[in-house]
Amino acid sequence: MGIATYTLIGLLVGTLLKKSLGAHPGNSQGLLGTSVLSVVGAVTGGWSWNLLLGNEGPMGLELGSLLAATLGALLTLSILHVIRH
């Protein structure tokens, strides 16, 4: 999967997470900030997955890379949450 796919995954995860958490005092970051961080996490997760498997260049849609990008986005947002609290 390419960077465009990882970006879409990150945007989707960020938007869904922001909508599910809603607005409360511990969640002061806006939708744009959440989306940017989740995109960074998704790209990093997908890139790491490909690096671990030795894959280079664009690939087809694969479950492992999709999960790695999703987990990367969630992990990035979780780390931010822990740091802020």
N, C-alpha and C positions, 0 to 999 in steps of 0.2 A: 504494500500500500504506500501511497505517496504522501507528501506533506499536506496536500489538499484534503485528503481523506482524514488524516490525523487532526487537521484544523477543524473539520466539520464535526468529528467526534468530540473534540474539546469544547466547541461551542454548544453542542447538544448537552453534554454532561454539565457544563457550567450553567446553562439556562435551566435545566431540570433541577439541579441542586438549589439554585437561587430561588426558584419558584416554590420548591418543596420546603425550604427553610423559612421563607417569608422574611418579613422585617421584624427584627427584635434587637434589643440593645447589643448583643454579642455579635450581630451580623451587620456591621456597619458598612461593609464593602458593597459597592453598587454592582449592577448586572455586568457592566463593561469590565470592571476589575476582576470579577469572578470568572468571566468568560476568557479574558486574557490569560489568567493564571491556569485555567483548565486547558487551554490550547497549549501553553508551554508544557504542562504535564503530559498531555496526550502525545505531543511530538517527541518529548523525551522518552516516554514509555515505549512508543512504537520504534523509535530509533534504537533504544537499548535492546529491544527484542530482536531486531534484525541484526544487531551487532553480535549478540550472544549466539545466534544461529548461523552467523557468517553469510547472511543474505545481503546482496548488494543490488542497488537499483530498484526500480518500481516492481512491485509484485501484484498478483491478483489479490482479491479479498480473501484473507485467511483468518480463521477464528483466533489463533494465538496472537497475532498482531493487533487485531481488533480489541481483544481483552487487555493486552498490554497497554494500549493507548488509553482505554477506559480506566484501568487501574492507575495509570500514571496521572491522569487528570484528577481522580479522586484522592490519590495520595498527596498531590501538590496542595489541593484545597484543605485536606485534613491537617497537613503540617502547618499551614498558615493559621488555621483555627487554633491549634495547640500553642503556637507562638504568641498569638494575640491574647490568649487566656492564661 
